[in-house]
Amino acid sequence: MSDTDPFDEIVAAETDRDPDLAVIEAGSRTLRTQGAPPEADVPGRPEDPEVDKALRKVEAELAGRWGETKLEPSVSRIAALMDLLGEPQRSYPSIHITGTNGKTSTARMIEALLGAFELRTGRYTSPHVQSVTERISLDGAPISAERFIETYDDIKPYIEMVDGQQEYRLSFFEVLTGMAYAAFADAPVDVAVVEVGMGGSWDATNVIDGDVAVITPIDLDHTDRLGETPGEIAVEKSGIIKQDAAVIMAQQPVDAAQVLLKKSVEVDATVAREGLEFGVVSRQVAVGGQLLTLRGLGGEYEEVYLPLHGPYQAHNAAVALAAVEAFFGVGAQRPDPLDIDTVRKAFAAVSSPGRLEVVRRSPTVVLDAAHNPAGARATAEAVGEAFDFSRLIGVVGASGDKNVRGLLEAFEPILAEVVITQNSSHRAMDADELAAIAVEVFGEERVQVEPQLPDALEEAITLAEEDGEFAGGGVLVTGSVITVGEARLLLGRG
């Protein structure tokens, strides 16, 4: 056995590369071994036919309720359900996350950090990529289909009682929120990490009083319901900021920041702002991700390997770190930073399915759930940085209630051609309607239409292969979480 340090061995082996790049790669490969390899924890259908049948029954009952896009702005129904269940959401502390983009990735990072510090976690996120069971996680993994069914059956009598008492039945999202809070109490968890569904004040999740309120970057999305400027949207999202809470605020547009700060002052919340109290000190592209130095509330954390691509994920990591520091009282009750080795191990094990996720090679197929212009701009920047595609083909299937023109305009500079399609959701924009907009953005010669997603994937892969196996062609599947989830299944993931 050699006594040479593994880091030095890797650097020495990279003699034909730029020395700085060799060090970066060595750092990423060394740090990655400190944690478990990132795995995309997206469950498939249950193998047991009886369990699968029971899960399909629950899914059908949930689908019979108001969908997530039909809302009545009130927390009265979910509050009534919580009351009947004995207020399970008050049996554990919580970290509550809102914003426009980055919520799920940030929630996963927070969960990983808390788990690394030996706390039992519950995580509630939406939407799901492939299976509804993904939305409720315990100890970093989606609950089993059996537990999902059991949780639903346990609270179903109380759901029906609320349905009979209220003007409107509980919605799909409200029922799932009730299930999550009940499952967390039953576990029991040490801390819940909860992502809002939409907005903040009247979101079903907002029956918790989060010890830490996290606000990821606010941009324009759901403008018909939340407001037409970041400042107006921030009014609704500021509703998760509770009395005496700690507020972790990502970089925000000026009007949004003013609203959030005003609300924080009103409720005596303590605010930490990215770029002032915490932030990204440096970042370098590394193999399979990036190597970061983060400034937290308790000091600097160097050589943090994050197996996710793009500047925006580095900023999500800074926000997640500050949130966990605030939860532990770092910078307030205690001056010392978190243990650096534990922080490194946690970040090295983070995964975020459907967020610049590589699911195939030769040609490389990347899935990304960007569904609004801000998310698309961040993805386009990350693709350019993380991948060296000579020719990139887009497969785009979007929802009809989104700013699809803005989405397509953000991707136009990086896509040589685009194959327009649609997913199986009732919310999906008709492929021909989406193609008409795409032609205006890309030009007719760069747009193809394949209404069926399997055909669209096959066509895009064929186009990417036209220049030869080693020419560096790639495929980016994007536009909707549902499109990405269905593509994942078609490509054999999950």
N, C-alpha and C positions, 0 to 999 in steps of 0.2 A: 504494500500500500504506500502511496506517495504521501509525503507530509505537506506537499504544496497545497496552498489554499485553492478551493475550487474556482473562486473568482479569478485568481491569477492564472490558473490553467486555461480558462476560457479566453481570457485576454490574449495569452500567448499563442493560442491556436488561431487567433484572428489576425495573423501577420499580414494578410493581403488586403486588409481593409483600413479605412481611416482609423487612427488610434482612438479618437474620441468616440466614434461609433462603436468600436469594439468594446469600450468600457461600458457604454450604455447597454449594449446587448448582453454583456456579461452580467451587469447588474440586474437586468430584468430576469434572466434565466436563473440567477442565483436566488433572488428574492422569491421567485415563483415557487421554488421548491420548499419555501418555509410554510406555505399553506396548502390546503387541498387543491387539486386542480379545479379550475372553474368548470362547473357543469350547468348546462341549461336545464333547470328543474321545471320542465313542462310535462305534466303527466299525459299519457295517452288514455284510451278507453280501458276500463277494468277488464282483466282477463276472465274473471268469473262471470259467466253469463247471467246468473241471478243478480249479482251486484250491478252489472251493467244495466239490466232491465230496471232495477230499482232506481238507479241514478237517472236513467232516461225519464222515468215517471216524475221524479223531482224536477228535472230540467223542464219538462212539459208544463208542470204546474207553475213554475217560475215564469216561463215564457208567456203564460196566459195573463200575466199582470202587465201593468203599464211598463213600457220599456224605458231605458235610461234617457231617452230624448224627450219623453213626455213628462213634464214636471208640474207640480203645484207647489209654489214656494212656501213651504211650511215644514216645521219639524214636529208638528203636533202628533202625527201618526206614529213616527218612530219613538217619540217621547212616551206615548201611551203604551207602546209595546215594551219599552224599557221598564216602565212602571210595573206592568204585569209580571215581568221577569225578575223583578227585585233589583233593578238598577245594576246589572252586571258590569257595565262600563265604568262604574266607580270603584271596582274592586282592585284596580291596578293603575299605576301611573301611565301616562301616554305621551307620545310625541306625535303631533298633528301636522300634516304637510299639505300645503296648497301651492298654487302657482299655475302657470300655463304649460310649461314644458319641463321635463326632467324629474317629475314627481316620483315615478316608479323606480327609476335608477337610483335616485337619492334615498328612497325608502329601503331599497335593497342594501345599499351601503351602510345605512344606519343600523339595519338589522344585523349585518355581518359584524359590525364593530361591537354592538351590544352583546352578541353571542360570543365573540372572542373574549369578552370580559366576564364570561360565565353567567350571563343573565338569560333566563328563559324568555324568548320573544314570541309575540304574536304579530303578524303583519297582515294588513288588509289593503289591497291595491286593486285598481281597475283601469281599463278593462282587462279581460284575460286574453291570452294569445291563442290557446287551443282548448283548454278545459276550464269550466267555471270553477272547479275546485282550486285552481291556481290562486284565486283571489284571497283565500284564507290560508295563511301559513303559520305553522308552529315550529319553533326551533329551526327556522331557515328553510323549511320544506313544505310544499302544499299538503294540506290535510288529505288523508286517504279518502277514497270514494265512500268507504263504509262509514267513516266518521262524518263526512259531509251529509250523508243520508240520515244518520242518527241525529245529528244536530238539527236538521230540518224537522224530522219527525217529533223531536222533543219540544220544539217551540211552535209547531203547527197549530195546536189548540189555541194558543195565545194570539197567534196571527189572525185566526178566524174570529176571535173575540173582538180584536181591534177593527177588523174589516166590518163587523156588524155595528160598531159604535160610531164610525167616522163617515163623513160625507163621501170620501173616496177610499177605495181599498188601498192597502199598502202596495207600493210599487215593487218591481223586481229588485231595484237597488236597495230599497228600504228593508226588504226581507233579508237580503244577503248581509246587510249591515247588522241587523239584529242577530243573525246567525254567527257572524264573526265575533261580536261582543260576547255572546253567550259561550262560544267555543273558547275564547280567551279566558273567561272566568272559570270555566270548567277545567281547563288544563292543569293548574292555573298558570298564567304567565306572570313574569316579573315586570314586564313593560310591553305596551302595545305600540306599534308603529302604524299609524293610520293615514292613508291618503284620501283626500276628499274626492268625491265623484265629480262634482262641478261646483265652482264658486267657493262658498265658505259658510256664510251666515245661515242660509236655509238648507245647506247640504245635510243629508241624513246622518252623516258621520258626526255632525256638530252637536251631539248630545254628550260628548266628552268635554272635559276641561283639561286640555293638553298642558302639561307642565312646560313643554317646549313647543312653540309654534314656529314652523319652518315655512318660509315663503320663497319658493323657487322663482326664476325670472317670470315676470308678468308681461304678456304680449296679447295681441288680438286673437281671440278665439271665442266661440259661442257669443258673438257680439249681440245677437238677437235677444239673449237672455241676461247677459252680464254687463253690457255697456259697450260703447263704441270707442272709448279711449282707454289706455292703460290705467289712468286715474279713476275712471268710472268702474272699471273691472276690479281695481284694488279695494274699492269700498266694500264690495261683496266679499272678497277674499279676506279682508281684515277681520271678518267676523269670527275667525278661529282664534284670534288673539284674546286671551282671557286674563282676568285679574291676576296680577303679580307673576305672570308667566315670563319665561325667557323667549325672546323673539330672535330667530336667526334669519337674517334677510340677505338673500342673494342680490347681486347687482340688479338695480331696477331703473326703469325710466323715471325721470325726475318727478312727474306728476303722481306716479304710483308710490314712489318712496315717501312723498309728502303725506299721502293718505295713510300709509302704514305707520309712519312715525307719529302722526296725530293720534291715531287710535291707540298706539302703545302708551303714549303719555296719559291718555284718558283713563287707562286701566292700570297705571303704575307698572307696566311691563318693562323689563330690561332688554335693551336692543343691542345686538351685535351685527354690524354691517360688513358684508364682503367688500374688500378693498380698504377697509379702515381697521376694524378689530380682528379680522381674519382674512385669509385669501390664499391664492396660488402664488408662491414665490418664484418657482421655475418649473418647467416641464420639458421633457425631452422624449421624442418618439423612441419607443423600444420595441423589441420583437413581441408581437401579440398585444401591444398596449402602449403604455407610457410610464416614464419614471418621473416622480413628482417630489418637489419640496413644498410642503404646505405650512402656512403659518396659522396656528390655531389660537384659541383664547389663552392657552398656557405656554406658548412658545412655538418653536419650529420643529417640524417632523421631516427629516431628510430621508432620501432613498426609499420612497414609498412607491412600490410597483403596483400599477392599476391595469388589469388585463382588459381594459375597454378603450376604445379609440375616440379621439376628438377632444378639442379644447373644452367643449361644454361638459364632458365627463370629468375633466380635471376640476372644473368649477363646482360640479355636483359633489365631488369628493371633498372639497373644502367646506362646503355647506354641511355635508353629513358629519364630518369630523367636528365642526363647531357645535352642531346639534348635540352630539354625544358628550362632548366636553361640558356643554351647558347642563345636560341632564345629570352629570356627575358633579356639577358645581365647580368645575375648573374655571379659574378666572374670577370667581366670586367667593365661594367659601374656602377654596383650596388653591394655592398658587402653583402647584406642580403640574406639569403636563401629564397626559396619559402615557402609559408604558409604550415606548416606541416599537419594541419588538411585537407586542400584541397588535398595535395599529397596523404594522406592516403585514403581519400574518392575515389580518382581517381583510384588508384591501386586496391582497394577492388572491384571495379566494372568491372575490365578487364576480357574479355573472349577471347579465341583464338580457334575457332572451328577446329577440326581435329588435334589438338596438345595435345596429351595425354588426350583426351576427353572421359569420361565415358558415354556410351550411353545405357548401360543395366546392371542390377544386377542379380545375381544368375543364371548363373555365370556372373561375371563381364566381360563386353566387352569394351575394350579400343581402340580408334582409334588414330593413329598417322601417320602423312603424311611424315615421314622420307623417303627420296628417294636417299640418297647418304651415303657413309660410315661414314662421320663425323656426319651427322644428326642421323644415326642409333646408333652410339656409345653414343651420348648424350641421346637418348631415352632409350637405354638399361640401362644406369646409373640411369636415373630418375625413370624407372619402378621399379628397385631394391630398390630404396629409398622410393618411395611413396606408393607402394603396397606390400602386404605380400602374394603373390601367392605361394601356395604349388606346383602348376603345371601350367605352362603357355603354351598355344597353339598359334602358330602364323598362321595368314592367310596373305600370301604375294603375291601381284600382282605388278609387276614392269614394268617400261618402258624399251624398248629394247636399248635405247641409254645411259643407266646408268651403273655404275660399280656395277652390281648385285652381283658378288662374294664378293666384299668388304662389301656390304650391309648385305648379309647373314652371313658372318663371324662375323660381329659386333653383330648380334642377336643370334648367335649360343649358347653362354653361358647361355642365360636366357630362351630359348625356349626348352621345353621338346620334342615337336614335331612341325612340320610345315606342313600346308596344302597349297600347291602351286595352284594358280589360275591366272586368267587374267581379266582385266577390259575390257570395251567395246571400248576403244580408239584404233585408228589405230596404235598408238605408243606402245601399250602393247606388252611385250615379250610373245611369245607363251608359254603356260603353260608347255608343255613337255620339251621345251628348257630350261626354268627356272628350272624345276624339275631336269634335268640332272646335273645342277650346284649345286642345293641344296643337291642332293645325295652325291656329292663329299665333301660338307661342313659338312653335318649332319650325313651321313650314311643312307643307304637305309631304315633301319627299322624305322627311325624317319621322313620319308617324305611320304606324301600322295599327290595325284594330283586330283583336282576337277576343271576342266576348267571353269565351270560356277560359278560366285561369290556366288549366293544364295546357291548352293550346298556346296561350300567351307565353308561358314558361318555356315550352319547347321551341317556339319561334325565337325568343330572345337568346336562348342558349345557342341555337343554330347561327344566329347573327354574330354572336360573340366569338364563335369558332371559325368564322369565315377567313380570318387572317392567319389561321394555323394554330396548332396546339400551344406553341410557345410564344405567341405574339403578344400576350398580355391582355386579351379581351376579358371583359367581366360583365356580370348582370347585377343590377340593383333592383330589388323588389320593394315597392314602397307605396305610400298613399293612404294606408289604413292599417290599423292593428288587425282587423279581420282578414284583409288581403294577405298580410304577413303570416298570420296563423294558418290560413289555408295552404299557403305556399310551403310552409314548414312541413305540414302533413304530406303534401304531394312529393316533397323532396326527401321524405323518409326520416324526418326528425320528429319523434314523438308518436 
